[in-house]
């Protein structure tokens, strides 16, 4: 019989958890951005507003991703 006290617990280093979280957030951002880009291009009525919205979105989120990347790689 297996004694529950003899089972070793799974331990992951903090660096691994941070990198996994980073990859998950980066993947979610990529999927969300692709959906946003497609919908703004497909369903918008004004091309100037569409272009401005996409520029502002990527200009706002790019620095956040840069900070996230630096944080994930330095831990």
ZIZI-V393349 format. One record per residue. N is the residue number from 1. RES is the residue in one small letter. SS is DSSP state (@ for helix, = for strand, . for the rest). PHI is phi in radians with two decimals (none if undefined). D_CENTER is the distance of its C-alpha to the mean C-alpha in whole Angstrom. Layout:
N;RES;SS;PHI;D_CENTER, N;RES;SS;PHI;D_CENTER
This chain:
1;x;.;none;44, 2;x;.;-1.53;40, 3;x;.;-1.59;40, 4;x;@;-1.08;37, 5;x;@;-1.26;38, 6;x;@;-1.56;38, 7;x;.;-1.25;34, 8;x;.;-1.42;32, 9;x;.;-1.42;29, 10;x;.;-1.40;25, 11;x;.;-2.09;24, 12;x;.;-1.98;21, 13;x;.;-1.15;20, 14;x;@;-1.03;18, 15;x;@;-1.05;17, 16;x;@;-1.15;16, 17;x;@;-1.10;14, 18;x;@;-1.14;12, 19;x;@;-1.17;11, 20;x;@;-1.11;10, 21;x;@;-1.11;8, 22;x;@;-1.06;6, 23;x;@;-1.13;6, 24;x;@;-1.11;6, 25;x;@;-1.16;2, 26;x;@;-1.11;3, 27;x;@;-1.14;5, 28;x;@;-1.12;5, 29;x;@;-1.10;4, 30;x;@;-1.11;7, 31;x;@;-1.12;9, 32;x;@;-1.07;9, 33;x;@;-1.13;10, 34;x;@;-1.13;12, 35;x;@;-1.15;14, 36;x;@;-1.06;14, 37;x;@;-1.03;16, 38;x;@;-1.09;18, 39;x;@;-1.18;19, 40;x;@;-1.16;20, 41;x;@;-1.30;22, 42;x;@;-1.42;24, 43;x;@;-1.99;25, 44;x;.;-1.46;25, 45;x;.;-1.86;29, 46;x;.;-2.12;29, 47;x;@;-1.22;27, 48;x;@;-1.16;27, 49;x;@;-1.16;25, 50;x;@;-1.08;23, 51;x;@;-1.07;23, 52;x;@;-1.12;22, 53;x;@;-1.10;20, 54;x;@;-1.16;17, 55;x;@;-1.08;18, 56;x;@;-1.14;18, 57;x;@;-1.07;14, 58;x;@;-1.24;13, 59;x;@;-1.19;16, 60;x;@;-1.42;14, 61;x;@;-1.52;10, 62;x;@;-1.06;11, 63;x;@;-1.10;13, 64;x;@;-1.13;10, 65;x;@;-1.18;8, 66;x;@;-1.09;11, 67;x;@;-1.10;12, 68;x;@;-1.07;9, 69;x;@;-1.14;10, 70;x;@;-1.07;13, 71;x;@;-1.11;13, 72;x;@;-1.16;12, 73;x;@;-1.44;14, 74;x;@;-1.69;17, 75;x;.;-1.46;17
